[in-house]
Amino acid sequence: MLNFPIFPTTFGLFIFWKMGTGGENTAMNYFPLTTEQQEWKERVAEIAAREIGPRAATADRLAQYPRESLEALRAANLWALRTSREYGGLGADLVTTCLVVEEIAKKCPSTGMCYKMHLEATELVNRIPTPYQVERFVKPLARGEVFATIAGGETGGATGSDWRPNAMEVSTCRQVDGGFQLDHVRKSYVTSAGHATHYLLLSRLEGRPTQEMPDFLMVEREHIDWQVVGEWNGLGMRGNSSNPMVFTGVVPAEHRLGIGHEDEPVIPKYMMPLLILTYGAAYLGIASGAYELACQEATTRFPSGARRLDAPINQRRFAEMSAQIEAARALLHAAAAMADSGRARSPVPYVQAKVLCSEAAVRVTQDVMTIFGGTAFAARLPFERYFRDARAGLVMGMANDQAYEMIANMLFPKS
Ligand SMILES: Cc1cc2nc3c(=O)[nH]c(=O)nc-3n(C[C@H](O)[C@H](O)[C@H](O)COP(=O)(O)OP(=O)(O)OC[C@H]3O[C@@H](n4cnc5c(N)ncnc54)[C@H](O)[C@@H]3O)c2cc1C
């Protein structure tokens, strides 16, 4: 076995040079994938290139919901990615889930985010359904009849991204005959607003503990009064339709998720790994999508014969971008594998992966904007779209400021 550090510098460099002539500028996946995981990655990459990428620019320009792209995912049964095989789903693990979300987001971050929200919103019911919920939600999920999203934060004067359980400002719903009453409950940002068939609604429910995480209700679009407020005109993620929504009506008590698991920390245990890691995967997809496109474009020749890649400063930028992406991806997959095998002792690896992936997206898209200069600035290449989309990663889900505070608190618990 070669032991590089003991080679004289010149010879070591020669070996590295010999190893590095393969033009390996696309995803290498340092984390070892199983054959099945690799096949899913390739299958979804092919669907994304054929069905999703060609629609991404229009979705962004017109702030148009990526319905056809999501339909293509449904046709491949990917709406049931995390649904148990027992009920007809694909039963994918978290490493596969991260691969799938990254490949979609590479081609269209908005589609990737809408799809990620669907996975997040259906994770609890996929993992711990009651027998009623199996019939009502899980089997329809497997048949591609359910496309869900999260209706979480409300504008309540406090910070919308504060995820500490007792800091979450969400409506309290009265207990009424047969269920819980929603009285004009207004959610601030609901991705797939009005398009999704099901809304995982975060609420404080009368009669439930108040010092813990709020509860989740699965709300069906067909059985509630709902209204989408205004138009979604975001800086990035313009296809998301992440509008405010208002809900009124009674949600049956059987639609509360986690029934029968009252003694467990349901959300941290069953939902958090997927929730946080798929944010990471979506933002990693922005970084790797922009990077892969940049690798192609940087080798095309100007009339003079020169290429952008010929400039040493750009070579340095490509080297840095590749290192950032591979580091983020390696941590993301390692964290996902820890979750799959039950090895994580805390959510630290998930949150670290999320911040690293979203920061990779911001840095990589910033660099490609510089490398491609006026062409990028004038939107002749789609780098400015990736650049705008990447910004959401710093503030959404758990905002990175808050994520770092959470990591610090978990590393140094207050006594
Ligand atoms: C494109 C997009 C799609 C979204 N989709 C959905 C969705 O489908 N469902 C849904 O429920 N929500 C969604 N959201 C909302 C998102 O998850 C956040 O809740 C929201 O962006 C927070 O917005 P805010 O304006 O209230 O920010 P604020 O909470 O005011 O945060 C602003 C900044 O304050 C700081 N901050 C806030 N709290 C803390 C803290 N405790 N510690 C340290 N710093 C803090 C951070 O720097 C943060 O970046 C979406 C948001 C975006 C941008």
PDBQT file of the ligand as one rigid body, heavy atoms in Angstrom, charges set to zero:
ROOT
HETATM    1  C1  LIG A 501     -38.299  29.569   0.398  1.00  0.00    +0.000 C 
HETATM    2  C2  LIG A 501     -38.889  29.293   1.750  1.00  0.00    +0.000 A 
HETATM    3  C3  LIG A 501     -39.749  28.224   1.904  1.00  0.00    +0.000 A 
HETATM    4  C4  LIG A 501     -40.307  27.955   3.138  1.00  0.00    +0.000 A 
HETATM    5  N1  LIG A 501     -41.172  26.905   3.246  1.00  0.00    +0.000 NA
HETATM    6  C5  LIG A 501     -41.764  26.652   4.414  1.00  0.00    +0.000 A 
HETATM    7  C6  LIG A 501     -42.732  25.600   4.536  1.00  0.00    +0.000 A 
HETATM    8  O1  LIG A 501     -43.029  24.882   3.581  1.00  0.00    +0.000 OA
HETATM    9  N2  LIG A 501     -43.330  25.412   5.730  1.00  0.00    +0.000 N 
HETATM   10  C7  LIG A 501     -43.030  26.182   6.813  1.00  0.00    +0.000 A 
HETATM   11  O2  LIG A 501     -43.584  25.954   7.863  1.00  0.00    +0.000 OA
HETATM   12  N3  LIG A 501     -42.106  27.177   6.748  1.00  0.00    +0.000 NA
HETATM   13  C8  LIG A 501     -41.480  27.425   5.573  1.00  0.00    +0.000 A 
HETATM   14  N4  LIG A 501     -40.582  28.451   5.483  1.00  0.00    +0.000 N 
HETATM   15  C9  LIG A 501     -40.283  29.238   6.688  1.00  0.00    +0.000 C 
HETATM   16  C10 LIG A 501     -38.892  28.960   7.258  1.00  0.00    +0.000 C 
HETATM   17  O3  LIG A 501     -38.758  27.631   7.636  1.00  0.00    +0.000 OA
HETATM   18  C11 LIG A 501     -38.588  29.879   8.426  1.00  0.00    +0.000 C 
HETATM   19  O4  LIG A 501     -39.455  29.626   9.475  1.00  0.00    +0.000 OA
HETATM   20  C12 LIG A 501     -38.714  31.285   8.069  1.00  0.00    +0.000 C 
HETATM   21  O5  LIG A 501     -37.948  31.563   6.909  1.00  0.00    +0.000 OA
HETATM   22  C13 LIG A 501     -38.266  32.170   9.193  1.00  0.00    +0.000 C 
HETATM   23  O6  LIG A 501     -38.686  33.413   8.801  1.00  0.00    +0.000 OA
HETATM   24  P1  LIG A 501     -38.692  34.692   9.712  1.00  0.00    +0.000 P 
HETATM   25  O7  LIG A 501     -38.835  35.806   8.762  1.00  0.00    +0.000 OA
HETATM   26  O8  LIG A 501     -39.686  34.583  10.781  1.00  0.00    +0.000 OA
HETATM   27  O9  LIG A 501     -37.218  34.738  10.267  1.00  0.00    +0.000 OA
HETATM   28  P2  LIG A 501     -36.723  34.972  11.728  1.00  0.00    +0.000 P 
HETATM   29  O10 LIG A 501     -37.149  33.873  12.617  1.00  0.00    +0.000 OA
HETATM   30  O11 LIG A 501     -37.007  36.365  12.120  1.00  0.00    +0.000 OA
HETATM   31  O12 LIG A 501     -35.182  34.792  11.534  1.00  0.00    +0.000 OA
HETATM   32  C14 LIG A 501     -34.388  35.795  10.943  1.00  0.00    +0.000 C 
HETATM   33  C15 LIG A 501     -32.991  35.616  11.468  1.00  0.00    +0.000 C 
HETATM   34  O13 LIG A 501     -33.009  35.810  12.902  1.00  0.00    +0.000 OA
HETATM   35  C16 LIG A 501     -32.058  34.967  13.498  1.00  0.00    +0.000 C 
HETATM   36  N5  LIG A 501     -32.685  34.100  14.520  1.00  0.00    +0.000 N 
HETATM   37  C17 LIG A 501     -34.003  33.813  14.645  1.00  0.00    +0.000 A 
HETATM   38  N6  LIG A 501     -34.212  33.001  15.703  1.00  0.00    +0.000 NA
HETATM   39  C18 LIG A 501     -33.018  32.782  16.252  1.00  0.00    +0.000 A 
HETATM   40  C19 LIG A 501     -32.584  32.035  17.376  1.00  0.00    +0.000 A 
HETATM   41  N7  LIG A 501     -33.418  31.391  18.184  1.00  0.00    +0.000 N 
HETATM   42  N8  LIG A 501     -31.257  32.004  17.647  1.00  0.00    +0.000 NA
HETATM   43  C20 LIG A 501     -30.376  32.651  16.870  1.00  0.00    +0.000 A 
HETATM   44  N9  LIG A 501     -30.732  33.391  15.807  1.00  0.00    +0.000 NA
HETATM   45  C21 LIG A 501     -32.024  33.456  15.498  1.00  0.00    +0.000 A 
HETATM   46  C22 LIG A 501     -31.401  34.198  12.396  1.00  0.00    +0.000 C 
HETATM   47  O14 LIG A 501     -30.243  34.892  12.012  1.00  0.00    +0.000 OA
HETATM   48  C23 LIG A 501     -32.379  34.250  11.276  1.00  0.00    +0.000 C 
HETATM   49  O15 LIG A 501     -31.698  34.055  10.050  1.00  0.00    +0.000 OA
HETATM   50  C24 LIG A 501     -40.001  28.756   4.254  1.00  0.00    +0.000 A 
HETATM   51  C25 LIG A 501     -39.121  29.826   4.107  1.00  0.00    +0.000 A 
HETATM   52  C26 LIG A 501     -38.562  30.096   2.880  1.00  0.00    +0.000 A 
HETATM   53  C27 LIG A 501     -37.625  31.259   2.748  1.00  0.00    +0.000 C 
ENDROOT
TORSDOF 0
